Amino acid sequence: MMPEHDWPWPGEPPAPTPVASLEKACARLFASPDGQVLLTHLRRQTQAVALGPEASEARLRHLEGQRALVLSLEALARRGARNPLSP
């Protein structure tokens, strides 16, 4: 067994990215042609899916988590596009 000090633990956690920077990054990404392709794919995989009554609770929760993530990214992009002077 390896001594704990030999394990490849990560260093200090990175400093949190300011929200305005995340908003601008999402806005730039989803404004590009590649970003539009990605966003279309994410929407098809999450928002355009209807699970039937046989879907398990775990599957429903997983899909709802994915939907929430896509909606969160879209909201960040919208805010970033509205605030062109933010960093």
mmCIF file as gemmi writes it, N, C-alpha and C atoms, coordinates in Angstrom:
data_model
loop_
_atom_site.group_PDB
_atom_site.id
_atom_site.type_symbol
_atom_site.label_atom_id
_atom_site.label_alt_id
_atom_site.label_comp_id
_atom_site.label_asym_id
_atom_site.label_entity_id
_atom_site.label_seq_id
_atom_site.pdbx_PDB_ins_code
_atom_site.Cartn_x
_atom_site.Cartn_y
_atom_site.Cartn_z
_atom_site.occupancy
_atom_site.B_iso_or_equiv
_atom_site.pdbx_formal_charge
_atom_site.auth_seq_id
_atom_site.auth_asym_id
_atom_site.pdbx_PDB_model_num
ATOM 1 N N . MET Axp A 1 ? 0.836 -1.181 0 1 0 ? 1 A 1
ATOM 2 C CA . MET Axp A 1 ? 0 0 0 1 0 ? 1 A 1
ATOM 3 C C . MET Axp A 1 ? 0.884 1.249 0 1 0 ? 1 A 1
ATOM 4 N N . MET Axp A 2 ? 0.498 2.227 -0.819 1 0 ? 2 A 1
ATOM 5 C CA . MET Axp A 2 ? 1.291 3.457 -0.921 1 0 ? 2 A 1
ATOM 6 C C . MET Axp A 2 ? 1.083 4.337 0.305 1 0 ? 2 A 1
ATOM 7 N N . PRO Axp A 3 ? 2.164 4.936 0.8 1 0 ? 3 A 1
ATOM 8 C CA . PRO Axp A 3 ? 1.979 5.925 1.859 1 0 ? 3 A 1
ATOM 9 C C . PRO Axp A 3 ? 1.147 7.093 1.323 1 0 ? 3 A 1
ATOM 10 N N . GLU Axp A 4 ? 0.382 7.715 2.198 1 0 ? 4 A 1
ATOM 11 C CA . GLU Axp A 4 ? -0.523 8.782 1.762 1 0 ? 4 A 1
ATOM 12 C C . GLU Axp A 4 ? 0.214 9.91 1.054 1 0 ? 4 A 1
ATOM 13 N N . HIS Axp A 5 ? 1.422 10.254 1.483 1 0 ? 5 A 1
ATOM 14 C CA . HIS Axp A 5 ? 2.136 11.365 0.862 1 0 ? 5 A 1
ATOM 15 C C . HIS Axp A 5 ? 2.569 11.042 -0.571 1 0 ? 5 A 1
ATOM 16 N N . ASP Axp A 6 ? 2.514 9.77 -0.999 1 0 ? 6 A 1
ATOM 17 C CA . ASP Axp A 6 ? 2.876 9.39 -2.362 1 0 ? 6 A 1
ATOM 18 C C . ASP Axp A 6 ? 1.68 9.375 -3.317 1 0 ? 6 A 1
ATOM 19 N N . TRP Axp A 7 ? 0.473 9.545 -2.782 1 0 ? 7 A 1
ATOM 20 C CA . TRP Axp A 7 ? -0.702 9.55 -3.65 1 0 ? 7 A 1
ATOM 21 C C . TRP Axp A 7 ? -0.709 10.824 -4.483 1 0 ? 7 A 1
ATOM 22 N N . PRO Axp A 8 ? -1.197 10.73 -5.706 1 0 ? 8 A 1
ATOM 23 C CA . PRO Axp A 8 ? -1.21 11.914 -6.592 1 0 ? 8 A 1
ATOM 24 C C . PRO Axp A 8 ? -2.393 12.836 -6.307 1 0 ? 8 A 1
ATOM 25 N N . TRP Axp A 9 ? -2.485 13.351 -5.08 1 0 ? 9 A 1
ATOM 26 C CA . TRP Axp A 9 ? -3.571 14.263 -4.74 1 0 ? 9 A 1
ATOM 27 C C . TRP Axp A 9 ? -3.388 15.559 -5.51 1 0 ? 9 A 1
ATOM 28 N N . PRO Axp A 10 ? -4.477 16.179 -5.915 1 0 ? 10 A 1
ATOM 29 C CA . PRO Axp A 10 ? -4.334 17.473 -6.594 1 0 ? 10 A 1
ATOM 30 C C . PRO Axp A 10 ? -3.826 18.525 -5.627 1 0 ? 10 A 1
ATOM 31 N N . GLY Axp A 11 ? -3.27 19.587 -6.163 1 0 ? 11 A 1
ATOM 32 C CA . GLY Axp A 11 ? -2.781 20.681 -5.338 1 0 ? 11 A 1
ATOM 33 C C . GLY Axp A 11 ? -3.934 21.495 -4.787 1 0 ? 11 A 1
ATOM 34 N N . GLU Axp A 12 ? -3.677 22.731 -4.527 1 0 ? 12 A 1
ATOM 35 C CA . GLU Axp A 12 ? -4.713 23.623 -4.014 1 0 ? 12 A 1
ATOM 36 C C . GLU Axp A 12 ? -5.844 23.729 -5.034 1 0 ? 12 A 1
ATOM 37 N N . PRO Axp A 13 ? -7.082 23.803 -4.566 1 0 ? 13 A 1
ATOM 38 C CA . PRO Axp A 13 ? -8.173 23.961 -5.515 1 0 ? 13 A 1
ATOM 39 C C . PRO Axp A 13 ? -8.051 25.297 -6.24 1 0 ? 13 A 1
ATOM 40 N N . PRO Axp A 14 ? -8.462 25.352 -7.498 1 0 ? 14 A 1
ATOM 41 C CA . PRO Axp A 14 ? -8.358 26.609 -8.227 1 0 ? 14 A 1
ATOM 42 C C . PRO Axp A 14 ? -9.28 27.664 -7.627 1 0 ? 14 A 1
ATOM 43 N N . ALA Axp A 15 ? -8.886 28.908 -7.776 1 0 ? 15 A 1
ATOM 44 C CA . ALA Axp A 15 ? -9.739 30 -7.284 1 0 ? 15 A 1
ATOM 45 C C . ALA Axp A 15 ? -11.02 30.02 -8.103 1 0 ? 15 A 1
ATOM 46 N N . PRO Axp A 16 ? -12.139 30.339 -7.482 1 0 ? 16 A 1
ATOM 47 C CA . PRO Axp A 16 ? -13.392 30.379 -8.225 1 0 ? 16 A 1
ATOM 48 C C . PRO Axp A 16 ? -13.329 31.429 -9.336 1 0 ? 16 A 1
ATOM 49 N N . THR Axp A 17 ? -13.914 31.088 -10.466 1 0 ? 17 A 1
ATOM 50 C CA . THR Axp A 17 ? -13.969 32.021 -11.592 1 0 ? 17 A 1
ATOM 51 C C . THR Axp A 17 ? -15.104 33.001 -11.344 1 0 ? 17 A 1
ATOM 52 N N . PRO Axp A 18 ? -14.865 34.295 -11.535 1 0 ? 18 A 1
ATOM 53 C CA . PRO Axp A 18 ? -15.953 35.256 -11.35 1 0 ? 18 A 1
ATOM 54 C C . PRO Axp A 18 ? -17.117 34.936 -12.297 1 0 ? 18 A 1
ATOM 55 N N . VAL Axp A 19 ? -18.327 35.129 -11.798 1 0 ? 19 A 1
ATOM 56 C CA . VAL Axp A 19 ? -19.522 34.809 -12.58 1 0 ? 19 A 1
ATOM 57 C C . VAL Axp A 19 ? -19.529 35.563 -13.904 1 0 ? 19 A 1
ATOM 58 N N . ALA Axp A 20 ? -19.125 36.833 -13.906 1 0 ? 20 A 1
ATOM 59 C CA . ALA Axp A 20 ? -19.125 37.615 -15.145 1 0 ? 20 A 1
ATOM 60 C C . ALA Axp A 20 ? -18.226 36.972 -16.195 1 0 ? 20 A 1
ATOM 61 N N . SER Axp A 21 ? -17.105 36.396 -15.773 1 0 ? 21 A 1
ATOM 62 C CA . SER Axp A 21 ? -16.211 35.725 -16.721 1 0 ? 21 A 1
ATOM 63 C C . SER Axp A 21 ? -16.867 34.475 -17.292 1 0 ? 21 A 1
ATOM 64 N N . LEU Axp A 22 ? -17.578 33.721 -16.457 1 0 ? 22 A 1
ATOM 65 C CA . LEU Axp A 22 ? -18.292 32.543 -16.941 1 0 ? 22 A 1
ATOM 66 C C . LEU Axp A 22 ? -19.386 32.943 -17.924 1 0 ? 22 A 1
ATOM 67 N N . GLU Axp A 23 ? -20.099 34.017 -17.606 1 0 ? 23 A 1
ATOM 68 C CA . GLU Axp A 23 ? -21.161 34.486 -18.49 1 0 ? 23 A 1
ATOM 69 C C . GLU Axp A 23 ? -20.592 34.85 -19.861 1 0 ? 23 A 1
ATOM 70 N N . LYS Axp A 24 ? -19.5 35.592 -19.874 1 0 ? 24 A 1
ATOM 71 C CA . LYS Axp A 24 ? -18.893 36.001 -21.146 1 0 ? 24 A 1
ATOM 72 C C . LYS Axp A 24 ? -18.376 34.792 -21.917 1 0 ? 24 A 1
ATOM 73 N N . ALA Axp A 25 ? -17.767 33.855 -21.221 1 0 ? 25 A 1
ATOM 74 C CA . ALA Axp A 25 ? -17.253 32.659 -21.886 1 0 ? 25 A 1
ATOM 75 C C . ALA Axp A 25 ? -18.39 31.865 -22.529 1 0 ? 25 A 1
ATOM 76 N N . CYS Axp A 26 ? -19.493 31.696 -21.811 1 0 ? 26 A 1
ATOM 77 C CA . CYS Axp A 26 ? -20.651 30.977 -22.377 1 0 ? 26 A 1
ATOM 78 C C . CYS Axp A 26 ? -21.226 31.729 -23.563 1 0 ? 26 A 1
ATOM 79 N N . ALA Axp A 27 ? -21.319 33.053 -23.451 1 0 ? 27 A 1
ATOM 80 C CA . ALA Axp A 27 ? -21.854 33.853 -24.552 1 0 ? 27 A 1
ATOM 81 C C . ALA Axp A 27 ? -20.983 33.7 -25.8 1 0 ? 27 A 1
ATOM 82 N N . ARG Axp A 28 ? -19.663 33.765 -25.628 1 0 ? 28 A 1
ATOM 83 C CA . ARG Axp A 28 ? -18.759 33.613 -26.784 1 0 ? 28 A 1
ATOM 84 C C . ARG Axp A 28 ? -18.858 32.214 -27.373 1 0 ? 28 A 1
ATOM 85 N N . LEU Axp A 29 ? -18.888 31.213 -26.508 1 0 ? 29 A 1
ATOM 86 C CA . LEU Axp A 29 ? -18.943 29.83 -26.984 1 0 ? 29 A 1
ATOM 87 C C . LEU Axp A 29 ? -20.204 29.574 -27.797 1 0 ? 29 A 1
ATOM 88 N N . PHE Axp A 30 ? -21.36 29.916 -27.232 1 0 ? 30 A 1
ATOM 89 C CA . PHE Axp A 30 ? -22.615 29.587 -27.899 1 0 ? 30 A 1
ATOM 90 C C . PHE Axp A 30 ? -22.941 30.53 -29.048 1 0 ? 30 A 1
ATOM 91 N N . ALA Axp A 31 ? -22.205 31.633 -29.192 1 0 ? 31 A 1
ATOM 92 C CA . ALA Axp A 31 ? -22.389 32.523 -30.341 1 0 ? 31 A 1
ATOM 93 C C . ALA Axp A 31 ? -21.641 31.991 -31.569 1 0 ? 31 A 1
ATOM 94 N N . SER Axp A 32 ? -20.671 31.127 -31.347 1 0 ? 32 A 1
ATOM 95 C CA . SER Axp A 32 ? -19.887 30.591 -32.466 1 0 ? 32 A 1
ATOM 96 C C . SER Axp A 32 ? -20.67 29.484 -33.176 1 0 ? 32 A 1
ATOM 97 N N . PRO Axp A 33 ? -20.328 29.211 -34.435 1 0 ? 33 A 1
ATOM 98 C CA . PRO Axp A 33 ? -20.996 28.112 -35.144 1 0 ? 33 A 1
ATOM 99 C C . PRO Axp A 33 ? -20.842 26.769 -34.418 1 0 ? 33 A 1
ATOM 100 N N . ASP Axp A 34 ? -19.653 26.483 -33.917 1 0 ? 34 A 1
ATOM 101 C CA . ASP Axp A 34 ? -19.455 25.234 -33.18 1 0 ? 34 A 1
ATOM 102 C C . ASP Axp A 34 ? -20.284 25.212 -31.906 1 0 ? 34 A 1
ATOM 103 N N . GLY Axp A 35 ? -20.38 26.35 -31.238 1 0 ? 35 A 1
ATOM 104 C CA . GLY Axp A 35 ? -21.184 26.44 -30.03 1 0 ? 35 A 1
ATOM 105 C C . GLY Axp A 35 ? -22.658 26.205 -30.318 1 0 ? 35 A 1
ATOM 106 N N . GLN Axp A 36 ? -23.135 26.69 -31.456 1 0 ? 36 A 1
ATOM 107 C CA . GLN Axp A 36 ? -24.527 26.461 -31.843 1 0 ? 36 A 1
ATOM 108 C C . GLN Axp A 36 ? -24.781 24.976 -32.098 1 0 ? 36 A 1
ATOM 109 N N . VAL Axp A 37 ? -23.812 24.311 -32.726 1 0 ? 37 A 1
ATOM 110 C CA . VAL Axp A 37 ? -23.935 22.867 -32.956 1 0 ? 37 A 1
ATOM 111 C C . VAL Axp A 37 ? -24.006 22.136 -31.617 1 0 ? 37 A 1
ATOM 112 N N . LEU Axp A 38 ? -23.128 22.513 -30.698 1 0 ? 38 A 1
ATOM 113 C CA . LEU Axp A 38 ? -23.114 21.89 -29.376 1 0 ? 38 A 1
ATOM 114 C C . LEU Axp A 38 ? -24.418 22.136 -28.628 1 0 ? 38 A 1
ATOM 115 N N . LEU Axp A 39 ? -24.899 23.368 -28.633 1 0 ? 39 A 1
ATOM 116 C CA . LEU Axp A 39 ? -26.129 23.69 -27.921 1 0 ? 39 A 1
ATOM 117 C C . LEU Axp A 39 ? -27.33 22.952 -28.509 1 0 ? 39 A 1
ATOM 118 N N . THR Axp A 40 ? -27.38 22.858 -29.827 1 0 ? 40 A 1
ATOM 119 C CA . THR Axp A 40 ? -28.452 22.095 -30.473 1 0 ? 40 A 1
ATOM 120 C C . THR Axp A 40 ? -28.417 20.639 -30.026 1 0 ? 40 A 1
ATOM 121 N N . HIS Axp A 41 ? -27.234 20.068 -29.975 1 0 ? 41 A 1
ATOM 122 C CA . HIS Axp A 41 ? -27.08 18.684 -29.528 1 0 ? 41 A 1
ATOM 123 C C . HIS Axp A 41 ? -27.54 18.528 -28.072 1 0 ? 41 A 1
ATOM 124 N N . LEU Axp A 42 ? -27.11 19.43 -27.204 1 0 ? 42 A 1
ATOM 125 C CA . LEU Axp A 42 ? -27.491 19.346 -25.795 1 0 ? 42 A 1
ATOM 126 C C . LEU Axp A 42 ? -29.001 19.46 -25.622 1 0 ? 42 A 1
ATOM 127 N N . ARG Axp A 43 ? -29.621 20.348 -26.387 1 0 ? 43 A 1
ATOM 128 C CA . ARG Axp A 43 ? -31.087 20.478 -26.306 1 0 ? 43 A 1
ATOM 129 C C . ARG Axp A 43 ? -31.771 19.194 -26.762 1 0 ? 43 A 1
ATOM 130 N N . ARG Axp A 44 ? -31.293 18.61 -27.845 1 0 ? 44 A 1
ATOM 131 C CA . ARG Axp A 44 ? -31.894 17.366 -28.341 1 0 ? 44 A 1
ATOM 132 C C . ARG Axp A 44 ? -31.756 16.24 -27.318 1 0 ? 44 A 1
ATOM 133 N N . GLN Axp A 45 ? -30.632 16.198 -26.642 1 0 ? 45 A 1
ATOM 134 C CA . GLN Axp A 45 ? -30.377 15.132 -25.674 1 0 ? 45 A 1
ATOM 135 C C . GLN Axp A 45 ? -31.139 15.308 -24.373 1 0 ? 45 A 1
ATOM 136 N N . THR Axp A 46 ? -31.607 16.524 -24.106 1 0 ? 46 A 1
ATOM 137 C CA . THR Axp A 46 ? -32.236 16.775 -22.815 1 0 ? 46 A 1
ATOM 138 C C . THR Axp A 46 ? -33.667 17.277 -22.934 1 0 ? 46 A 1
ATOM 139 N N . GLN Axp A 47 ? -33.842 18.4 -23.587 1 0 ? 47 A 1
ATOM 140 C CA . GLN Axp A 47 ? -35.147 19.05 -23.596 1 0 ? 47 A 1
ATOM 141 C C . GLN Axp A 47 ? -36.113 18.441 -24.598 1 0 ? 47 A 1
ATOM 142 N N . ALA Axp A 48 ? -35.624 17.789 -25.606 1 0 ? 48 A 1
ATOM 143 C CA . ALA Axp A 48 ? -36.5 17.196 -26.619 1 0 ? 48 A 1
ATOM 144 C C . ALA Axp A 48 ? -36.813 15.737 -26.304 1 0 ? 48 A 1
ATOM 145 N N . VAL Axp A 49 ? -36.528 15.311 -25.09 1 0 ? 49 A 1
ATOM 146 C CA . VAL Axp A 49 ? -36.732 13.918 -24.694 1 0 ? 49 A 1
ATOM 147 C C . VAL Axp A 49 ? -37.939 13.829 -23.768 1 0 ? 49 A 1
ATOM 148 N N . ALA Axp A 50 ? -38.815 12.889 -24.071 1 0 ? 50 A 1
ATOM 149 C CA . ALA Axp A 50 ? -39.951 12.608 -23.188 1 0 ? 50 A 1
ATOM 150 C C . ALA Axp A 50 ? -39.839 11.148 -22.766 1 0 ? 50 A 1
ATOM 151 N N . LEU Axp A 51 ? -39.693 10.928 -21.481 1 0 ? 51 A 1
ATOM 152 C CA . LEU Axp A 51 ? -39.602 9.562 -20.974 1 0 ? 51 A 1
ATOM 153 C C . LEU Axp A 51 ? -41 9.001 -20.755 1 0 ? 51 A 1
ATOM 154 N N . GLY Axp A 52 ? -41.144 7.743 -21.001 1 0 ? 52 A 1
ATOM 155 C CA . GLY Axp A 52 ? -42.43 7.091 -20.82 1 0 ? 52 A 1
ATOM 156 C C . GLY Axp A 52 ? -42.691 6.735 -19.369 1 0 ? 52 A 1
ATOM 157 N N . PRO Axp A 53 ? -43.874 6.186 -19.109 1 0 ? 53 A 1
ATOM 158 C CA . PRO Axp A 53 ? -44.242 5.842 -17.724 1 0 ? 53 A 1
ATOM 159 C C . PRO Axp A 53 ? -43.391 4.73 -17.13 1 0 ? 53 A 1
ATOM 160 N N . GLU Axp A 54 ? -42.667 3.994 -17.963 1 0 ? 54 A 1
ATOM 161 C CA . GLU Axp A 54 ? -41.829 2.908 -17.454 1 0 ? 54 A 1
ATOM 162 C C . GLU Axp A 54 ? -40.468 3.408 -16.958 1 0 ? 54 A 1
ATOM 163 N N . ALA Axp A 55 ? -40.176 4.692 -17.15 1 0 ? 55 A 1
ATOM 164 C CA . ALA Axp A 55 ? -38.881 5.24 -16.749 1 0 ? 55 A 1
ATOM 165 C C . ALA Axp A 55 ? -38.711 5.157 -15.238 1 0 ? 55 A 1
ATOM 166 N N . SER Axp A 56 ? -37.529 4.763 -14.83 1 0 ? 56 A 1
ATOM 167 C CA . SER Axp A 56 ? -37.251 4.66 -13.395 1 0 ? 56 A 1
ATOM 168 C C . SER Axp A 56 ? -37.078 6.051 -12.781 1 0 ? 56 A 1
ATOM 169 N N . GLU Axp A 57 ? -37.204 6.105 -11.481 1 0 ? 57 A 1
ATOM 170 C CA . GLU Axp A 57 ? -36.998 7.372 -10.783 1 0 ? 57 A 1
ATOM 171 C C . GLU Axp A 57 ? -35.572 7.869 -10.994 1 0 ? 57 A 1
ATOM 172 N N . ALA Axp A 58 ? -34.624 6.953 -10.995 1 0 ? 58 A 1
ATOM 173 C CA . ALA Axp A 58 ? -33.224 7.335 -11.205 1 0 ? 58 A 1
ATOM 174 C C . ALA Axp A 58 ? -33.039 7.953 -12.587 1 0 ? 58 A 1
ATOM 175 N N . ARG Axp A 59 ? -33.664 7.373 -13.602 1 0 ? 59 A 1
ATOM 176 C CA . ARG Axp A 59 ? -33.551 7.91 -14.965 1 0 ? 59 A 1
ATOM 177 C C . ARG Axp A 59 ? -34.195 9.288 -15.056 1 0 ? 59 A 1
ATOM 178 N N . LEU Axp A 60 ? -35.358 9.459 -14.415 1 0 ? 60 A 1
ATOM 179 C CA . LEU Axp A 60 ? -36.022 10.765 -14.404 1 0 ? 60 A 1
ATOM 180 C C . LEU Axp A 60 ? -35.149 11.82 -13.729 1 0 ? 60 A 1
ATOM 181 N N . ARG Axp A 61 ? -34.584 11.461 -12.584 1 0 ? 61 A 1
ATOM 182 C CA . ARG Axp A 61 ? -33.732 12.412 -11.868 1 0 ? 61 A 1
ATOM 183 C C . ARG Axp A 61 ? -32.485 12.762 -12.678 1 0 ? 61 A 1
ATOM 184 N N . HIS Axp A 62 ? -31.914 11.78 -13.333 1 0 ? 62 A 1
ATOM 185 C CA . HIS Axp A 62 ? -30.726 12.026 -14.15 1 0 ? 62 A 1
ATOM 186 C C . HIS Axp A 62 ? -31.05 12.995 -15.289 1 0 ? 62 A 1
ATOM 187 N N . LEU Axp A 63 ? -32.146 12.737 -15.983 1 0 ? 63 A 1
ATOM 188 C CA . LEU Axp A 63 ? -32.533 13.604 -17.095 1 0 ? 63 A 1
ATOM 189 C C . LEU Axp A 63 ? -32.849 15.012 -16.606 1 0 ? 63 A 1
ATOM 190 N N . GLU Axp A 64 ? -33.525 15.137 -15.483 1 0 ? 64 A 1
ATOM 191 C CA . GLU Axp A 64 ? -33.837 16.468 -14.96 1 0 ? 64 A 1
ATOM 192 C C . GLU Axp A 64 ? -32.569 17.219 -14.565 1 0 ? 64 A 1
ATOM 193 N N . GLY Axp A 65 ? -31.578 16.512 -14.051 1 0 ? 65 A 1
ATOM 194 C CA . GLY Axp A 65 ? -30.296 17.147 -13.75 1 0 ? 65 A 1
ATOM 195 C C . GLY Axp A 65 ? -29.604 17.64 -15.011 1 0 ? 65 A 1
ATOM 196 N N . GLN Axp A 66 ? -29.657 16.834 -16.072 1 0 ? 66 A 1
ATOM 197 C CA . GLN Axp A 66 ? -29.075 17.247 -17.345 1 0 ? 66 A 1
ATOM 198 C C . GLN Axp A 66 ? -29.797 18.477 -17.897 1 0 ? 66 A 1
ATOM 199 N N . ARG Axp A 67 ? -31.124 18.456 -17.82 1 0 ? 67 A 1
ATOM 200 C CA . ARG Axp A 67 ? -31.905 19.602 -18.303 1 0 ? 67 A 1
ATOM 201 C C . ARG Axp A 67 ? -31.54 20.862 -17.534 1 0 ? 67 A 1
ATOM 202 N N . ALA Axp A 68 ? -31.411 20.736 -16.225 1 0 ? 68 A 1
ATOM 203 C CA . ALA Axp A 68 ? -31.06 21.895 -15.402 1 0 ? 68 A 1
ATOM 204 C C . ALA Axp A 68 ? -29.692 22.443 -15.792 1 0 ? 68 A 1
ATOM 205 N N . LEU Axp A 69 ? -28.746 21.564 -16.081 1 0 ? 69 A 1
ATOM 206 C CA . LEU Axp A 69 ? -27.413 22.01 -16.479 1 0 ? 69 A 1
ATOM 207 C C . LEU Axp A 69 ? -27.454 22.768 -17.797 1 0 ? 69 A 1
ATOM 208 N N . VAL Axp A 70 ? -28.173 22.249 -18.783 1 0 ? 70 A 1
ATOM 209 C CA . VAL Axp A 70 ? -28.272 22.919 -20.088 1 0 ? 70 A 1
ATOM 210 C C . VAL Axp A 70 ? -28.942 24.282 -19.925 1 0 ? 70 A 1
ATOM 211 N N . LEU Axp A 71 ? -30.025 24.331 -19.155 1 0 ? 71 A 1
ATOM 212 C CA . LEU Axp A 71 ? -30.704 25.608 -18.931 1 0 ? 71 A 1
ATOM 213 C C . LEU Axp A 71 ? -29.804 26.604 -18.208 1 0 ? 71 A 1
ATOM 214 N N . SER Axp A 72 ? -28.984 26.122 -17.293 1 0 ? 72 A 1
ATOM 215 C CA . SER Axp A 72 ? -28.057 26.982 -16.576 1 0 ? 72 A 1
ATOM 216 C C . SER Axp A 72 ? -27.008 27.566 -17.527 1 0 ? 72 A 1
ATOM 217 N N . LEU Axp A 73 ? -26.487 26.747 -18.421 1 0 ? 73 A 1
ATOM 218 C CA . LEU Axp A 73 ? -25.52 27.23 -19.41 1 0 ? 73 A 1
ATOM 219 C C . LEU Axp A 73 ? -26.15 28.268 -20.335 1 0 ? 73 A 1
ATOM 220 N N . GLU Axp A 74 ? -27.385 28.011 -20.764 1 0 ? 74 A 1
ATOM 221 C CA . GLU Axp A 74 ? -28.075 28.975 -21.622 1 0 ? 74 A 1
ATOM 222 C C . GLU Axp A 74 ? -28.294 30.3 -20.896 1 0 ? 74 A 1
ATOM 223 N N . ALA Axp A 75 ? -28.653 30.235 -19.623 1 0 ? 75 A 1
ATOM 224 C CA . ALA Axp A 75 ? -28.865 31.456 -18.85 1 0 ? 75 A 1
ATOM 225 C C . ALA Axp A 75 ? -27.56 32.236 -18.696 1 0 ? 75 A 1
ATOM 226 N N . LEU Axp A 76 ? -26.463 31.534 -18.431 1 0 ? 76 A 1
ATOM 227 C CA . LEU Axp A 76 ? -25.16 32.208 -18.35 1 0 ? 76 A 1
ATOM 228 C C . LEU Axp A 76 ? -24.839 32.907 -19.667 1 0 ? 76 A 1
ATOM 229 N N . ALA Axp A 77 ? -25.079 32.239 -20.776 1 0 ? 77 A 1
ATOM 230 C CA . ALA Axp A 77 ? -24.792 32.816 -22.095 1 0 ? 77 A 1
ATOM 231 C C . ALA Axp A 77 ? -25.651 34.049 -22.354 1 0 ? 77 A 1
ATOM 232 N N . ARG Axp A 78 ? -26.915 33.992 -21.993 1 0 ? 78 A 1
ATOM 233 C CA . ARG Axp A 78 ? -27.791 35.159 -22.188 1 0 ? 78 A 1
ATOM 234 C C . ARG Axp A 78 ? -27.307 36.348 -21.367 1 0 ? 78 A 1
ATOM 235 N N . ARG Axp A 79 ? -26.949 36.088 -20.116 1 0 ? 79 A 1
ATOM 236 C CA . ARG Axp A 79 ? -26.457 37.193 -19.272 1 0 ? 79 A 1
ATOM 237 C C . ARG Axp A 79 ? -25.141 37.747 -19.816 1 0 ? 79 A 1
ATOM 238 N N . GLY Axp A 80 ? -24.27 36.885 -20.297 1 0 ? 80 A 1
ATOM 239 C CA . GLY Axp A 80 ? -23.006 37.339 -20.847 1 0 ? 80 A 1
ATOM 240 C C . GLY Axp A 80 ? -23.178 38.165 -22.109 1 0 ? 80 A 1
ATOM 241 N N . ALA Axp A 81 ? -24.164 37.821 -22.916 1 0 ? 81 A 1
ATOM 242 C CA . ALA Axp A 81 ? -24.433 38.559 -24.149 1 0 ? 81 A 1
ATOM 243 C C . ALA Axp A 81 ? -25.053 39.927 -23.85 1 0 ? 81 A 1
ATOM 244 N N . ARG Axp A 82 ? -25.761 40.051 -22.731 1 0 ? 82 A 1
ATOM 245 C CA . ARG Axp A 82 ? -26.401 41.318 -22.357 1 0 ? 82 A 1
ATOM 246 C C . ARG Axp A 82 ? -25.431 42.278 -21.679 1 0 ? 82 A 1
ATOM 247 N N . ASN Axp A 83 ? -24.308 41.779 -21.205 1 0 ? 83 A 1
ATOM 248 C CA . ASN Axp A 83 ? -23.36 42.606 -20.463 1 0 ? 83 A 1
ATOM 249 C C . ASN Axp A 83 ? -22.015 42.691 -21.183 1 0 ? 83 A 1
ATOM 250 N N . PRO Axp A 84 ? -21.971 43.385 -22.333 1 0 ? 84 A 1
ATOM 251 C CA . PRO Axp A 84 ? -20.728 43.384 -23.127 1 0 ? 84 A 1
ATOM 252 C C . PRO Axp A 84 ? -19.552 44.067 -22.443 1 0 ? 84 A 1
ATOM 253 N N . LEU Axp A 85 ? -19.794 44.91 -21.467 1 0 ? 85 A 1
ATOM 254 C CA . LEU Axp A 85 ? -18.679 45.624 -20.821 1 0 ? 85 A 1
ATOM 255 C C . LEU Axp A 85 ? -18.154 44.914 -19.586 1 0 ? 85 A 1
ATOM 256 N N . SER Axp A 86 ? -18.817 43.837 -19.176 1 0 ? 86 A 1
ATOM 257 C CA . SER Axp A 86 ? -18.314 43.128 -18.003 1 0 ? 86 A 1
ATOM 258 C C . SER Axp A 86 ? -17.03 42.4 -18.374 1 0 ? 86 A 1
ATOM 259 N N . PRO Axp A 87 ? -16.175 42.115 -17.371 1 0 ? 87 A 1
ATOM 260 C CA . PRO Axp A 87 ? -14.873 41.479 -17.67 1 0 ? 87 A 1
ATOM 261 C C . PRO Axp A 87 ? -15.018 40.089 -18.245 1 0 ? 87 A 1
